[in-house]
Amino acid sequence: MKLLLSIGLLVLSLSLKAQQNPIVGTTEKLVKLYPNPAVSYVVFELKNAGRKDLSLQVYNGILGKKMIDTKLNLERITFSLNEFTRGIYVYHLVESSGKIIESGKFQVTK
């Protein structure tokens, strides 16, 4: 019984460490995105707005087509979804070196 409990705690600890954000060392995300699912627009809020070396890239989740690639210089940015079709999209928060520091996804429902 003690062995099962120890293994369970180890697995939980490892899964929590895997979810940590490498930049801030916590599970808190740098990007807040809403609404999700989205219909006509999507808003990205950046929690660490002091960094000027970040860009946001958005890809169609199935086709892999790059839909957005923009430097982030504001705390909040809103994108129109007029050119987006219904589906799942993936975003990457990218440093100027090309390193992806956060990823997420959102759904467009039209």
DSSP file (Angstrom, degrees, kcal/mol; ACC not computed):
  #  RESIDUE AA STRUCTURE BP1 BP2  ACC     N-H-->O    O-->H-N    N-H-->O    O-->H-N    TCO  KAPPA ALPHA  PHI   PSI    X-CA   Y-CA   Z-CA
    1    1 A M     >        0   0    0      0, 0.0     4,-2.2     0, 0.0     5,-0.2   0.000 360.0 360.0 360.0 -44.5    0.0    0.0    0.0
    2    2 A K  H  >  +     0   0    0      1,-0.2     4,-2.5     2,-0.2     5,-0.2   0.883 360.0  53.3 -63.1 -37.1    2.8    2.4    0.9
    3    3 A L  H  > S+     0   0    0      2,-0.2     4,-2.5     1,-0.2    -1,-0.2   0.915 108.5  48.8 -64.2 -43.0    4.6    1.6   -2.4
    4    4 A L  H  > S+     0   0    0      2,-0.2     4,-2.4     1,-0.2    -1,-0.2   0.905 112.0  49.0 -62.5 -42.1    1.5    2.4   -4.4
    5    5 A L  H  X S+     0   0    0     -4,-2.2     4,-2.3     2,-0.2    -2,-0.2   0.912 111.6  49.2 -64.3 -42.8    1.1    5.7   -2.5
    6    6 A S  H  X S+     0   0    0     -4,-2.5     4,-2.2     2,-0.2    -2,-0.2   0.906 111.8  48.4 -63.1 -42.6    4.7    6.6   -3.1
    7    7 A I  H  X S+     0   0    0     -4,-2.5     4,-2.5     2,-0.2    -2,-0.2   0.911 110.8  51.5 -64.7 -42.0    4.5    5.7   -6.8
    8    8 A G  H  X S+     0   0    0     -4,-2.4     4,-2.3     1,-0.2    -2,-0.2   0.910 110.7  47.6 -61.6 -43.3    1.3    7.8   -7.1
    9    9 A L  H  X S+     0   0    0     -4,-2.3     4,-2.5     2,-0.2    -1,-0.2   0.879 111.2  51.5 -65.4 -38.1    3.0   10.8   -5.5
   10   10 A L  H  X S+     0   0    0     -4,-2.2     4,-2.4     2,-0.2    -2,-0.2   0.922 110.8  47.5 -64.1 -44.5    6.0   10.5   -7.7
   11   11 A V  H  X S+     0   0    0     -4,-2.5     4,-2.3     2,-0.2    -2,-0.2   0.913 113.0  49.0 -63.4 -43.2    3.8   10.4  -10.9
   12   12 A L  H  X S+     0   0    0     -4,-2.3     4,-2.1     2,-0.2    -2,-0.2   0.920 111.5  49.4 -62.6 -43.9    1.8   13.4   -9.7
   13   13 A S  H  X S+     0   0    0     -4,-2.5     4,-2.1     1,-0.2    -2,-0.2   0.914 111.8  48.2 -61.7 -44.6    5.0   15.3   -8.9
   14   14 A L  H  X S+     0   0    0     -4,-2.4     4,-1.8     1,-0.2    -1,-0.2   0.885 110.8  50.5 -65.3 -39.1    6.5   14.5  -12.3
   15   15 A S  H  X S+     0   0    0     -4,-2.3     4,-0.9     1,-0.2    -1,-0.2   0.877 110.1  50.1 -69.5 -35.3    3.3   15.6  -14.2
   16   16 A L  H  < S+     0   0    0     -4,-2.1     3,-0.5     1,-0.2     4,-0.5   0.901 110.0  50.5 -67.7 -39.3    3.2   18.9  -12.3
   17   17 A K  H >< S+     0   0    0     -4,-2.1     3,-1.0     1,-0.2    -2,-0.2   0.863 106.1  56.1 -64.8 -35.1    6.9   19.6  -13.2
   18   18 A A  H 3< S+     0   0    0     -4,-1.8    -1,-0.2     1,-0.2    -2,-0.2   0.770 105.3  52.9 -67.9 -25.1    6.2   18.8  -16.8
   19   19 A Q  T 3< S+     0   0    0     -4,-0.9    -1,-0.2    -3,-0.5    -2,-0.2   0.530  83.6 116.1 -87.9  -6.4    3.5   21.5  -16.8
   20   20 A Q  S <  S-     0   0    0     -3,-1.0     7,-0.3    -4,-0.5    -3,-0.0  -0.343  71.6-118.4 -68.0 142.5    5.7   24.2  -15.4
   21   21 A N     >  -     0   0    0      5,-4.5     4,-2.2     1,-0.1     5,-0.4  -0.697  17.5-145.4 -78.0 123.5    6.4   27.2  -17.6
   22   22 A P  T  4 S+     0   0    0      0, 0.0    -1,-0.1     0, 0.0    80,-0.1   0.728  93.3  53.9 -66.4 -20.4   10.2   27.3  -18.2
   23   23 A I  T  4 S+     0   0    0     78,-0.3    -3,-0.0     1,-0.1    -2,-0.0   0.938 124.2  19.2 -79.9 -48.6   10.3   31.2  -18.2
   24   24 A V  T  4 S-     0   0    0      2,-0.2    -1,-0.1     4,-0.2     3,-0.1   0.533  97.3-125.5-103.2  -7.0    8.6   31.9  -14.9
   25   25 A G  S  < S+     0   0    0     -4,-2.2     2,-0.3     1,-0.3    -5,-0.1   0.670  77.7  91.6  74.4  16.4    9.1   28.5  -13.2
   26   26 A T  S    S-     0   0    0     -5,-0.4    -5,-4.5     2,-0.3    -1,-0.3  -0.787  88.6-108.0-131.1 176.7    5.4   28.1  -12.4
   27   27 A T  S    S+     0   0    0     -7,-0.3     2,-0.2    -2,-0.3    -2,-0.0   0.475  81.1 117.5 -84.1  -1.5    2.4   26.6  -14.1
   28   28 A E        -     0   0    0     -7,-0.1    -2,-0.3     1,-0.1    -4,-0.2  -0.480  64.1-130.6 -69.8 132.6    1.0   30.1  -14.8
   29   29 A K        -     0   0    0     -2,-0.2    -1,-0.1     1,-0.1    73,-0.1  -0.523   3.1-144.4 -82.9 150.8    0.7   30.8  -18.5
   30   30 A L  S    S+     0   0    0     -2,-0.2    17,-3.3     1,-0.1     2,-0.5   0.737  85.1  59.1 -82.1 -25.4    2.1   33.9  -20.1
   31   31 A V  E     -A   46   0A   0     15,-0.2     2,-0.5    16,-0.1    15,-0.2  -0.908  62.1-166.9-112.7 130.2   -0.8   34.2  -22.6
   32   32 A K  E     -A   45   0A   0     13,-2.7    13,-3.2    -2,-0.5     2,-0.4  -0.960  14.4-169.2-109.7 132.9   -4.4   34.5  -21.7
   33   33 A L  E     -A   44   0A   0     -2,-0.5    11,-0.2    11,-0.2     3,-0.1  -0.975   8.3-145.0-128.4 134.9   -6.7   34.0  -24.7
   34   34 A Y  E     +A   43   0A   0      9,-2.0     9,-3.3    -2,-0.4     2,-0.1  -0.979  60.1  25.1-158.8 158.4  -10.5   34.6  -24.9
   35   35 A P  S    S-     0   0    0      0, 0.0    -1,-0.2     0, 0.0     8,-0.1   0.714  72.2-155.0 -73.6 155.9  -13.2   33.9  -26.0
   36   36 A N  S    S+     0   0    0      1,-0.2     2,-0.2    -3,-0.1    72,-0.1  -0.892  86.1  35.8-141.7 108.8  -12.6   30.2  -26.5
   37   37 A P  S    S-     0   0    0      0, 0.0     2,-0.3     0, 0.0    -1,-0.2   0.413  97.7-162.4 -73.2 155.2  -14.3   29.0  -28.6
   38   38 A A  B     -c  108   0B   0     69,-3.1    71,-3.1    -2,-0.2     4,-0.1  -0.788  22.6-179.3-112.7 153.7  -14.3   32.1  -30.7
   39   39 A V  S    S-     0   0    0      2,-0.4    -1,-0.1    -2,-0.3     3,-0.1   0.739  80.6  -1.3-116.2 -56.0  -16.6   33.3  -33.5
   40   40 A S  S    S+     0   0    0      1,-0.3    41,-2.6    40,-0.1     2,-0.3   0.618 126.6  12.2-118.4 -17.7  -15.5   36.6  -34.9
   41   41 A Y  E     - B   0  80A   0     39,-0.3    -2,-0.4    40,-0.1     2,-0.3  -0.977  54.1-151.8-153.4 163.0  -12.5   37.7  -32.9
   42   42 A V  E     - B   0  79A   0     37,-2.0    37,-2.8    -2,-0.3     2,-0.4  -0.996  11.7-148.9-140.2 140.4   -9.9   36.4  -30.4
   43   43 A V  E     -AB  34  78A   0     -9,-3.3    -9,-2.0    -2,-0.3     2,-0.5  -0.926   5.6-163.4-113.0 131.4   -8.0   38.4  -27.8
   44   44 A F  E     -AB  33  77A   0     33,-2.8    33,-2.4    -2,-0.4     2,-0.5  -0.968   5.3-166.7-111.7 125.5   -4.5   37.5  -26.6
   45   45 A E  E     -AB  32  76A   0    -13,-3.2   -13,-2.7    -2,-0.5     2,-0.6  -0.959   8.8-150.6-112.3 128.9   -3.3   39.1  -23.4
   46   46 A L  E     -A   31   0A   0     29,-3.3     3,-0.4    -2,-0.5   -15,-0.2  -0.870   5.0-162.9-101.3 123.3    0.4   38.9  -22.5
   47   47 A K  S    S+     0   0    0    -17,-3.3     2,-0.7    -2,-0.6    -1,-0.1   0.800  87.9  50.7 -76.4 -28.7    1.2   38.8  -18.8
   48   48 A N    >   +     0   0    0    -18,-0.3     3,-1.5     1,-0.2    -1,-0.2  -0.575  66.3 159.3-107.5  67.9    4.9   39.7  -19.2
   49   49 A A  T 3   +     0   0    0     -2,-0.7    -1,-0.2    -3,-0.4    -2,-0.1   0.585  58.0  78.4 -71.2  -9.6    4.4   42.8  -21.4
   50   50 A G  T 3  S+     0   0    0     -3,-0.1     2,-0.4     2,-0.0    -1,-0.3   0.707  73.7  91.8 -71.6 -18.9    7.8   44.2  -20.6
   51   51 A R    <   -     0   0    0     -3,-1.5     3,-0.3     1,-0.1    -3,-0.0  -0.632  50.3-177.5 -81.0 129.9    9.6   41.8  -23.0
   52   52 A K        +     0   0    0     -2,-0.4    -1,-0.1     1,-0.2    20,-0.1   0.388  69.6  75.7-104.7   1.5   10.0   43.2  -26.5
   53   53 A D  S    S+     0   0    0     18,-0.1    43,-0.8     2,-0.0     2,-0.3   0.160  74.7 103.3-100.2  19.5   11.6   40.1  -28.1
   54   54 A L  E     -D   95   0B   0     18,-0.4    18,-2.7    -3,-0.3     2,-0.3  -0.782  43.7-175.7-108.1 145.7    8.4   38.1  -28.4
   55   55 A S  E     -DE  94  71B   0     39,-2.4    39,-2.8    -2,-0.3     2,-0.5  -0.938  18.9-133.7-131.3 159.8    6.2   37.3  -31.3
   56   56 A L  E     -DE  93  70B   0     14,-3.1    14,-2.3    -2,-0.3     2,-0.4  -0.952  18.9-172.6-115.6 128.4    2.9   35.4  -31.7
   57   57 A Q  E     -DE  92  69B   0     35,-2.4    35,-2.6    -2,-0.5     2,-0.4  -0.974   3.1-166.0-121.4 136.1    2.4   32.8  -34.4
   58   58 A V  E     -DE  91  68B   0     10,-2.3     9,-3.4    -2,-0.4    10,-1.6  -0.985   8.4-174.2-124.2 130.6   -1.0   31.2  -35.1
   59   59 A Y  E     -DE  90  66B   0     31,-3.2    31,-2.6    -2,-0.4     2,-0.4  -0.916  34.8-106.1-123.1 147.6   -1.3   28.1  -37.2
   60   60 A N  E  >  -D   89   0B   0      5,-2.5     4,-2.0    -2,-0.3    29,-0.2  -0.605  34.1-138.0 -65.4 126.8   -4.3   26.1  -38.6
   61   61 A G  T  4 S+     0   0    0     27,-2.7    28,-0.2    -2,-0.4    -1,-0.1   0.723  94.5  32.7 -66.6 -23.2   -4.2   23.0  -36.4
   62   62 A I  T  4 S+     0   0    0     26,-0.4    -1,-0.2     3,-0.1    27,-0.1   0.860 128.3  31.9-100.0 -47.0   -4.9   20.6  -39.2
   63   63 A L  T  4 S-     0   0    0      2,-0.1    -2,-0.2     1,-0.0     3,-0.1   0.729  92.5-134.4 -85.7 -22.8   -3.3   22.1  -42.3
   64   64 A G     <  +     0   0    0     -4,-2.0     2,-0.2     1,-0.3    -3,-0.1   0.590  47.5 157.2  78.8  10.3   -0.4   23.8  -40.5
   65   65 A K        -     0   0    0      1,-0.1    -5,-2.5    -5,-0.1     2,-0.5  -0.518  46.3-120.8 -71.9 131.3   -0.9   27.0  -42.5
   66   66 A K  E     +E   59   0B   0     -2,-0.2    -7,-0.3    -7,-0.2     3,-0.1  -0.622  36.3 171.8 -75.0 122.0    0.5   30.1  -40.7
   67   67 A M  E     +     0   0B   0     -9,-3.4     2,-0.4    -2,-0.5    -8,-0.2   0.770  64.3  19.7 -99.7 -34.0   -2.3   32.5  -40.2
   68   68 A I  E     +E   58   0B   0    -10,-1.6   -10,-2.3     2,-0.0    -1,-0.3  -0.999  50.7 168.9-140.8 139.0   -0.6   35.1  -38.0
   69   69 A D  E     +E   57   0B   0     -2,-0.4     2,-0.3   -12,-0.2   -12,-0.2  -0.775  26.6 149.7-148.3 102.3    3.0   36.1  -37.3
   70   70 A T  E     -E   56   0B   0    -14,-2.3   -14,-3.1    -2,-0.3     2,-0.2  -0.985  46.3-114.8-140.5 145.3    3.3   39.3  -35.4
   71   71 A K  E     -E   55   0B   0     -2,-0.3     2,-0.7   -16,-0.3   -16,-0.3  -0.544  33.8-129.2 -72.0 141.2    5.7   41.0  -32.9
   72   72 A L        +     0   0    0    -18,-2.7   -18,-0.4    -2,-0.2    -1,-0.1  -0.855  46.7 147.2 -97.8 116.6    4.1   41.6  -29.6
   73   73 A N        +     0   0    0     -2,-0.7     2,-0.3   -20,-0.1    -1,-0.1   0.274  58.7  65.2-126.9   6.7    4.5   45.2  -28.4
   74   74 A L  S    S-     0   0    0      1,-0.1   -28,-0.1     0, 0.0     3,-0.1  -0.872  77.8-126.4-125.4 159.9    1.2   45.6  -26.5
   75   75 A E  S    S+     0   0    0     -2,-0.3   -29,-3.3     1,-0.2     2,-0.4   0.835  99.5  26.2 -70.9 -32.9   -0.3   43.9  -23.4
   76   76 A R  E     -B   45   0A   0    -31,-0.2     2,-0.4   -27,-0.0   -31,-0.2  -0.996  65.6-178.8-137.6 136.6   -3.4   43.0  -25.4
   77   77 A I  E     -B   44   0A   0    -33,-2.4   -33,-2.8    -2,-0.4     2,-0.4  -1.000  11.5-154.2-137.2 136.9   -4.0   42.4  -29.0
   78   78 A T  E     -B   43   0A   0     -2,-0.4     2,-0.4   -35,-0.2   -35,-0.2  -0.920   8.1-162.7-113.4 132.9   -7.3   41.5  -30.8
   79   79 A F  E     -B   42   0A   0    -37,-2.8   -37,-2.0    -2,-0.4     2,-0.2  -0.947  17.0-130.3-116.6 134.9   -7.4   39.6  -34.1
   80   80 A S  E     -B   41   0A   0     -2,-0.4     3,-0.3   -39,-0.2   -39,-0.3  -0.573   9.2-151.2 -74.6 143.8  -10.4   39.4  -36.5
   81   81 A L    >   +     0   0    0    -41,-2.6     3,-1.3    -2,-0.2   -40,-0.1   0.063  60.7 117.4-104.7  23.1  -11.2   35.9  -37.5
   82   82 A N  T 3  S+     0   0    0    -42,-0.3    -1,-0.2     1,-0.3   -41,-0.1   0.861  80.9  43.4 -58.2 -37.6  -12.7   36.9  -40.9
   83   83 A E  T 3  S+     0   0    0     -3,-0.3     2,-0.4     2,-0.1    -1,-0.3   0.419  98.5  95.4 -89.2   1.0  -10.0   34.9  -42.8
   84   84 A F    <   -     0   0    0     -3,-1.3     2,-0.2   -44,-0.1     3,-0.1  -0.741  62.0-149.8 -96.0 138.8  -10.3   31.9  -40.4
   85   85 A T        -     0   0    0     -2,-0.4    23,-0.1     1,-0.1     2,-0.1  -0.557  41.8 -73.2 -95.3 169.4  -12.4   28.8  -41.2
   86   86 A R  S    S+     0   0    0     -2,-0.2     2,-0.3    21,-0.1    23,-0.2  -0.373  88.9  74.4 -61.0 135.6  -14.1   26.7  -38.5
   87   87 A G  E    S- F   0 108B   0     21,-2.1    21,-3.1    -3,-0.1     2,-0.4  -0.961  80.8 -47.9 154.7-170.0  -11.6   24.5  -36.7
   88   88 A I  E     - F   0 107B   0     -2,-0.3   -27,-2.7    19,-0.2   -26,-0.4  -0.815  45.5-167.1-100.5 137.1   -8.8   24.2  -34.2
   89   89 A Y  E     -DF  60 106B   0     17,-3.0    17,-2.4    -2,-0.4     2,-0.4  -0.941   8.5-147.1-126.1 147.6   -5.8   26.7  -34.2
   90   90 A V  E     -DF  59 105B   0    -31,-2.6   -31,-3.2    -2,-0.3     2,-0.3  -0.925  10.6-160.6-115.3 136.2   -2.5   26.5  -32.4
   91   91 A Y  E     -DF  58 104B   0     13,-2.5    13,-1.9    -2,-0.4     2,-0.4  -0.893   1.8-163.1-115.5 151.3   -0.6   29.5  -31.2
   92   92 A H  E     -DF  57 103B   0    -35,-2.6   -35,-2.4    -2,-0.3     2,-0.6  -0.998  13.2-148.2-128.5 133.9    3.1   29.8  -30.2
   93   93 A L  E     -DF  56 102B   0      9,-3.1     8,-2.8    -2,-0.4     9,-1.1  -0.926  32.0-168.1 -96.5 119.8    4.7   32.5  -28.2
   94   94 A V  E     -DF  55 100B   0    -39,-2.8   -39,-2.4    -2,-0.6     6,-0.2  -0.911  18.9-136.9-123.3 134.9    8.2   32.7  -29.7
   95   95 A E  E >   -D   54   0B   0      4,-2.7     3,-2.0    -2,-0.4   -41,-0.2  -0.387  38.0-103.9 -76.5 164.2   11.4   34.5  -28.6
   96   96 A S  T 3  S+     0   0    0    -43,-0.8    -1,-0.1     1,-0.3   -42,-0.1   0.739 122.1  63.7 -63.6 -21.3   13.5   36.3  -31.2
   97   97 A S  T 3  S-     0   0    0    -44,-0.1    -1,-0.3     2,-0.1     3,-0.1   0.602 121.2-108.4 -75.5 -10.8   16.0   33.4  -31.1
   98   98 A G  S <  S+     0   0    0     -3,-2.0     2,-0.4     1,-0.3    -2,-0.1   0.353  72.5 142.0  99.0  -4.6   13.1   31.2  -32.5
   99   99 A K        -     0   0    0      1,-0.1    -4,-2.7    -5,-0.1     2,-0.6  -0.567  50.0-133.7 -75.3 127.4   12.6   29.3  -29.2
  100  100 A I  E     + F   0  94B   0     -2,-0.4    -6,-0.2    -6,-0.2     3,-0.1  -0.714  26.9 176.2 -80.1 121.1    8.9   28.5  -28.5
  101  101 A I  E     +     0   0B   0     -8,-2.8     2,-0.3    -2,-0.6   -78,-0.3   0.593  65.1  12.3-104.6 -13.0    8.3   29.4  -24.9
  102  102 A E  E     - F   0  93B   0     -9,-1.1    -9,-3.1   -81,-0.1    -1,-0.3  -0.957  59.9-174.4-160.1 145.9    4.5   28.7  -24.8
  103  103 A S  E     + F   0  92B   0     -2,-0.3     2,-0.3   -11,-0.2   -11,-0.2  -0.956  12.6 154.1-136.6 156.4    1.9   27.0  -26.9
  104  104 A G  E     - F   0  91B   0    -13,-1.9   -13,-2.5    -2,-0.3     2,-0.3  -0.937  25.6-127.5-163.2-176.6   -1.8   26.7  -26.7
  105  105 A K  E     - F   0  90B   0     -2,-0.3     2,-0.3   -15,-0.3   -15,-0.2  -0.970  13.7-173.1-143.5 159.1   -4.9   26.2  -28.8
  106  106 A F  E     - F   0  89B   0    -17,-2.4   -17,-3.0    -2,-0.3     2,-0.4  -0.967  20.4-124.8-147.2 163.4   -8.3   27.7  -29.5
  107  107 A Q  E     - F   0  88B   0     -2,-0.3   -69,-3.1   -19,-0.2     2,-0.5  -0.909   9.6-152.9-115.8 137.6  -11.3   26.8  -31.5
  108  108 A V  E     -cF  38  87B   0    -21,-3.1   -21,-2.1    -2,-0.4     2,-0.5  -0.948  13.9-174.5-107.1 124.1  -13.1   28.9  -34.1
  109  109 A T              0   0    0    -71,-3.1    -2,-0.0    -2,-0.5   -23,-0.0  -0.971 360.0 360.0-121.8 116.6  -16.8   28.1  -34.5
  110  110 A K              0   0    0     -2,-0.5    -1,-0.1   -70,-0.0   -71,-0.1   0.343 360.0 360.0-120.9 360.0  -18.7   29.9  -37.3
